[in-house]
Structure formats: structure tokens, C-alpha cells
Amino acid sequence: MLLDPVSSADDDKSRSLARTGSNKDDNESTTMGKGGQSVKTLSSSGQATTTRTTTVDKTIVKQLASPPTSSNTNSTEEWKSPFTPDKIDPRVAGKSISEINAAFPTKSELRAVIPPHCFTRPLHWSFFYVGCDILQGVAIWYLTCHVIQLPVDPPGPIWTWQWWAWRAAWNIYGVVMGYAIGGLWCIGHECGHGAFSDYPVVNGTVGWICHSALLVPYFSWAFSHAKHHRRTNDMVHGETHIPPLYNEFGMEKQTDGTYKRLPEEVVDAQVAIFGEGGPTQGVLSHCFAGHASIHEDWGDEAFAGFMVWTRLYFGWQAYLAGIISGGKLGADQKPIAKDEFPDHFRPHSRLFPPKMYTKVLFSDFGILLTVAALVYASTVYSFRAVWFYYFGPYMTVHAFLVTVTWLQHTHESVPHFDLENWSWMKASLAGTIDRPLYGWMNWCSHNIVTTHIVHHVFHEIPHYHAVEATLAVRAYLEPKGLYNYDDTDALMALWKVCKTCHFMDADDDGVQYYRKLKDVPLLYTNTTEESSKEAETMAKKND
């Protein structure tokens, strides 16, 4: 059916393949059970088995119900993931992959600690939050347009204080309205997972409307996002925020395992050669190829600012266009060539199987309707009015989206996996981070930042039950050292990611962690030092 959402539950075959090798989850069902009780499940042989009893310390639950009393921003000790190499990397731990996987709980065991009502999706509550998102957006618009009466046209020349005050006011509106309507994006995201209601047509309709209004191709993106859930932090089969490798960053690897920055002329020559593969080849290659040179020319701090600016302003659009951050394999499981755009708009994009043809077109149709409405509004009210009232909030929504999704799976101590080491539960827990977000911002984002681990394991849980489910799961996992929670302030965390998470070594060599350009010697500084040493040597010989 056209309006059925595309979620990870939509493709049982793909989900089954994605979980190959994922410890004990492969032969267990996901029978709902009550917290603290044993859960009977059926193995692949059809015989009843009993999982180990899963209990939750109620004291821990009470502690987790309150915001943390300390923060990494006020501490000299920075957060590190508990999933250290000695726990999950066979080469360091001295254990087999199966032994490492055995330390992780099964999906049934985690489900058993979550209250059963958390899996219910009543329509009245789901639509209540849709109404809240719309009402707060209307309230902000009314306050801006009719109470404050913020003018669309500038009150004076650019060199006057009135102009700067007017521009600042519109910037504030864009940020506030962006957060207010960002909840609709989160609602659409839940619809794609089937977490909005028990009715696929309702999920598809609501999600398509919410995302189309924000220029998001609903069914197309829901499909690629489901792949991200199936293959979280998989270096090859994953999707979204796939780490670039050193050779994509303008570097080469030395025989001693260290990295060397390549001269700009060498990088430019490589890009020119790549460009022969097609018109998009140079664009794709340039995205990261010059980063090592930019880092060397600008310095560590300025490069981090460059990372923030480019990702937040252009990252979402570039991802949808298939330029950066996408997966390495197409729907046919064959590598995507460097001259191909695995975009979200063409039905024949390598991102989609043939069955997605109609849904991709319908996603495009939703975007075209919104574009047509914006064009019409610009003819009635002026382009400037549409720019301020719509595109300011639009940029905020997508900057927030990039920030959230980036931080949910990125930290220098959070692992990524090759095909042999990857397993679904291990990657979902070790590769996902819960972070704090308080007050109105957390309300607007529907807990998408604070409950992401539970969301990755149980995407069908609606946001209004996710907090309770997270408290239960965290109380079970954290004492075992199996829970990622970084209480670093979001802006500080983003800055640290931009300074420390730049590239990885390989996509087929075990467990991988991000590396930073700061640890790579500067090319021209080294060249100068080597030249000085050579000059000294020559001088001694001449003497």
C-alpha cells in the first residue's frame, strides 16, 4: 500500500540479514514481558526456552528520573564510552567475537525490563502532540506578525542600529520557530518507524504531510533511515554519517602505520583523475579531499568552525542529494561508484530497490506541493516574507537535525565495526549515545536526544513512552557497563566532535575509532625541518 510507512519492520528479510551474527538475538522472538520476570520465547527449533531473569534496581530508576547533578562541562574529566577496545575488540580483549557478543543482552531481555504499556501507541496521544506542535508554531507566528508586528522590510540602511536590531529579531524568530515546528519533523520520523499508531495508513499519511511541509522526501528518507537502524555504525553496510577514511581526507598511510598529508597539487591531481569518471566525480571527491590541507592552513580551531558551519548549513541537503555521508552500498548490495549520486529524489537512484519507485515519486510530489505553495506565497506576500517566515525556521530545523543525528553516534571513544565484528545489538548499544536536553527544547524535540538508545533497539515505542522505557533500560544496562550517556553540553559536544572525529583507518579491519587531524604531522612544517636537516648535513660535508 502506498501510504504504508517504510520502517525497519517493513522489510523482514533485510532485518534478518542485518542481524546475522548478532549473538543470541537471532533465535529469539521479541515477546513482550513484564519487568523483572522471566520471558518465555521460541527458539528456531520451536522449543520453549527461558531467558535469564532481568531485574531493575528501583533505586537506580529513581535516581535517573532526576537530571544529573554534575556535568562534564564543569569537570576536568571528559566523558569516555564504556565500550573500550579491551571490551569489544577481539584483538585487544583476547576473546573471540562470539564471546564478546555474549556479554550483550538479547532484545527479549531488554524488552522484559520495559513496562508493557510503553509499547502501546494510542491515536489520541499521538495526535495530541501533533496539535501541540502546530499550536505553538501558530502562537509564535501570531506573536511575531500581529503582536510585535515585526516588519518584513528593513527599517533603515544597513549601517544603522535599527537595521541590525531588525535582523537580529528575525534571526531569533527563525531559531525559536524552528525549534517549535521541529517537533513535526520528529513526529514524521516516528511515523516512518510505525511508532505513531497501530495503523500503517495513518502513519504514512501523517508522516508524509509533516515531512513534505519541511521539504523532506518522506518515504525516500524513511527507507534510508531504516537501513541506518538495521546497520548502525557498520562501516560498509551502514547509512548516514558514515566516517570517511584517511585516503578520502587527502592523506596516505606510511609503512609504520602513521599518516602523511599529501601536497595540494597531488590531491588536485587525484581529484582530476577521479573527475574522468563522470560529472559528479570531482564534486564527490572534493567534499573531503582538501580537508587535511584546510586543517593545516587554518589551524585546529578554525577547521572545527569550518566543520560546524558546513555540516549545519549544508549537511542535510548534501546528504539528501547523495553527495556526502551516505552508505557505500546500493540497494543491490553492490558498491556505489564515485561518479554516482545515491540521492533521495530519483526513483532509479542506487539507494532504492525497484519496489520503492512509486513511493519515491510520491515523496517528490509532496515536496513539489510545498514548493508550489511557497512560490505562490512569495507572489502574494513577497519573497522576503517567505524567506523570513519559512526558510529561517527551515534552516534551524535541519541544523538541529544534523547536530542531533551526528552527536547520537559520534564520539572519539564510540566504536564502528567492519562486517566480521558487527552485530546488531552490540552496534545499537555501543554505537549510540544518549545526551541531555532540558526544558522547552526537549519538549519540542519529543525526547529524541535523551532516549535514542531505546529508540534504536525498540523503534516502535512512541516518544511519550520513551522516557519511561529509557529509565528502565538504563537501570538495567548501566550497572553492567553497557550504556552510553554523555552529559556534556550539546554545543560543547559538537565542538569536541568537530575537533576530534575526522577520519578512520579502514572499513574492513576490525573495530574502528575516529582519529583526528591534529595528530597527523603538518606537511610543510615537516618539509621545512627536513630541509634544514639536509642543509646542515650538506654544510658539514662541505666543511
QUIPEKA-V529854 format. One line per field, one symbol per residue. phi: phi as a letter, one per 40 degrees, with the letter a starting at -180 (. if undefined). burial: I if it has 24 or more other ideal C-beta (glycine too) atoms within 12 Angstrom, else O. A space follows every 10 residues. Layout:
phi = ???
burial = ???
This chain:
phi = .dccccbccc bccccccccc gcfcccbbcb dcbcdgbcbc bbcccgccbb cccbbbcccc dccccbcccb bccbbccccb ccccdcbbbd cbcgbccccc cccccccccc ccccddcccc bccccccdcc cccccccccc cccccbccfc cccccacccc cccccccccc ccddcccccc cccccccccc cccgccacbd ccdccccccc cccbgbcdcc cdcccccdcc bdfccbccag fccccdccbg bbccccgcbb ccddcccccc cccdcccicc ccccccdbdc ccccccccgc cccccccccc cccbcccccc cgcbgcccbc ccgbdcccbb bccbbcdcdc cbcdccdccc cccccccccc cccccccccc bhcccccccb cccdccdccc dcdcccccbb acbccbbccc ccaccccccc bbbcbcabgc cccccfgccc bccdcccbcc ccccbccccc dccccccccc gbbcbbccdd cccccccccb bbabcabbbg cbbcbbcccc dccccccccc cccccccccc ccc
burial = OOIIIIIIII IOOIIOOIIO IIIIIIOIOI IIIOIOIOIO IOOOOOOOOO IOOIOIOOOO IOOIOOOIOO OOOOOOOOIO IIIOIOIIIO OOOOOOIOOI IOIIIIIIII IIIIIOOIIO IOOOOIIOII OIIOOIIOOI IOOIOOOOOI OIOOOOOOOO OOOOOIIOII OOIIIIIIII IIIIIIIIII IIIIIIIOOI OIIIIIIIII IIIIIIIIII IIIIIIIIII IIIIIIIIII IIIIIIIIII IOOOOOOOII IIOOOOIOOI IOOIOOOOOI IIIIIIIIII IIIIIIOOOI OOIIOIIIOI IIOOIIIIII IIIIIIIIII IOOOOIOIOI IIIIIOIOII IIIOOIOOII OIIIOIIOOI OOOIOOOOOO OOOOIIOIII IIIIIIIIII IIIIIIIIII IIIIIIIIII IIIIIIIIII IIIIIIIOOO IIIIIIIIII IIIIIIIIII IIIIIIIIII IIIIIIIIOI OIIIIIIIOI OIIIIIIIII IIIIIIIOOI IIIIIIIIOI OIIOOOOOOO OOOOOOOOOO OOO
